[in-house]
Amino acid sequence: MIGISNRKFNDIPALVIVEATKENDALPVVLYHHGFTSAKEHNLPLAYLLAEKGFRVVLPDSEYHGEREIEISALKKQISFWDIVMQNVDETKVIYDVLQKEKLLLDDRFGIAGTSMGGITTSAALTQFPWIKVACVLMGSPKITTYANTLVTSFKRMGDLPVSEEMINEIFEALKKYDLSEQMEKLNNRPLLFWHGESDSVVPFDHSFTFYEKARELYQDKEDIKFLNQPNQGHKVSRYAILETVKWFDKYL
């Protein structure tokens, strides 16, 4: 039987999904970060399928989401997007450390994945943590500064950018170290799966695809990096994407 428990990693609320009889065993772990309009519970179907394969799955709530939601304006939340991503990266390390301390991580087999903002988080985390063994990016951009520029341009076009140019430049500067497209060598042949809908109007399809084409050249085994495109699919994860994500972790982690 698959069990779901609600716990905190230090002060980070999360759901942990795992085979109930193995709750206290050391297991390979998949950390899955949700998207900007989502929360941890929304990824339970995927977590269930991963748990069936023997993984411990951790679904955290990002800042201002789920259990951490507070009364702030939609605009304030939007302009906090990159702060949330960077905090997600920091909290990935917190969760990893807690799992290690509690002896719940088997042989350092730690994988990470995410949807949209969570996919952006996943790409950013790969620049920081060599102990991540496997990753999946679902409709996220590994070109973090390029995407930040895209969002700023969009806000300016709408005449609705309540931050100064100085603050924008500070954000861009802070994001540089998380930009996987500028430091592809940090992939170091780690298995990496991309999935993206071709009709995505939120996160540009070409960000992940052009990145994949370049990154693939660096891989010794070309099968260890894979790109799945889905025609006529917008900014929503399909069942196909979910099943392929499960297959990827089952194969490599």
Secondary structure, DSSP 8 states (H G I E B T S, - for coil): -EEEEEEEETTEEEEEEEEGGGTTS-EEEEEEE--TT--GGGGHHHHHHHHHTT-EEEEE--TTSGGG--S--HHHHHHTHHHHHHHHHHHHHHHHHHHHHTT-EEEEEEEEEEETHHHHHHHHHHHH-TT--EEEEES--S-HHHHHHHHHHHHHHTT---S-HHHHHHHHHHHGGG-GGG-GGGGTT--EEEEEETT-SSS-HHHHHHHHHHHHTT-SSGGGEEEEEETT--SS--HHHHHHHHHHHHHH-
